[in-house]
Amino acid sequence: MLDLLIKNATLPDGRKDISVAVQGGRIAEVTAGLSAPAHETVDAQGMLLSPPFVDPHFHMDATLSYGLPRVNQSGTLLEGIALWGELKPLLTMEALVERALAYCDWAVAKGLLAIRSHVDTSDPSLLPVQALLDVKKRVAPYIDLQLVAFPQDGVLRTKGGIDSLTRALDLGVDVVGGIPHFERTMADGAASVKLLCELAAERGKLVDMHCDESDDPLSRHIETLAYEAQRLGLQGRVNGSHCTSMHSMDNYYVSKLLPLIAESGVSVIANPLINITLQGRHDTYPKRRGMTRVPELMAAGVNVAFGHDCVMDPWYGMGSGDMLEVAHMGLHVAQMTSQAGIRACFDAVTANAAKVMHLPGYGIDAGCDASFVLLQARDTVEAIRLRATRLKVWKSGKLLAQSPATAVQLHLPGRSSQVSFLR
Ligand code: FE2
């Protein structure tokens, strides 16, 4: 007897009428039209069954703090960093944990079950680190929370920055972070990349750096990151986040850079909602979009994922943990409006993001973890178009969340009384 059988589902790769059999928290079988006795059988009615959404770039220590102690007036990255600096002395363990747990509730409701969060290590007290390590433990039954030691104020620019970051790793933080474009000089930025990659290689850690988050066409830290990944044998273990300067770089230089990134096995995370909001703020018109070159990176063979980055914090006042909103913005900003382009944007918030995080057992295949989200949409394109309702969310075969299907009652003469937006 199976624990759970989901019948008549469509999968992200387009296969239809698929049954997924679950036993002991794992997928026992994925096959067309299977009928077998199960404790619970769910008829997906042809709707899309996806592995859970994955957010590979977030700041959970800052989330849901919008307006504290004041709102970002200029809307720039630099005012956001200054504002976060004003908020830091006011943070408490209780408030950090409460806000992070509240966000994790939102995430589950949206089918988002894996999050990589950067956590600020600049303050020697490591209060945000301790709070998020506690949250990581508490949410472990339902969210894979991976933490990145993130020296927000610059690992070299901050007195004792490397000591604090190293202590965060000692406490159990998973990934080495960095912010080379915020160091005092380009040379210091490059030195920080080298230092942090060496630290990661020494300790067997993954690397994820905020890299070139500016409109400066001459910012070159992604080049250094790719070089260090190759030199230290870290292929497949290093990620460059944002890489917005690539938007403004000279095309000839980019034609050399893309193969270098691909060869080094460095993945790239764009954060469409935040990049379109924060970049180009010093431009008049035309205003740059600021997002990195997503389709070109993908075409070069680089694994590209999308992150949410911020929800209601000093940098961004919007958001609800909805990775379909992220994919929706991503495809608009990158002009990835072909069917293949839209499907690639769905992958950017699911499979590609899981690959960045090295999530084990991710996917809908026999032997994988039985974690899914059932969407009120017939395929991935429709899911993004509608930011579709998450009908059911399962983690390891257990139901975590459910929402009623969206249906609107119409009162129009000569028309059907119900509208669902499905086509
Ligand atoms: Fe970020």
Residues whose N, C-alpha, C, O or C-beta is under 5 A from the ligand:
A	BS01	FE2	D309
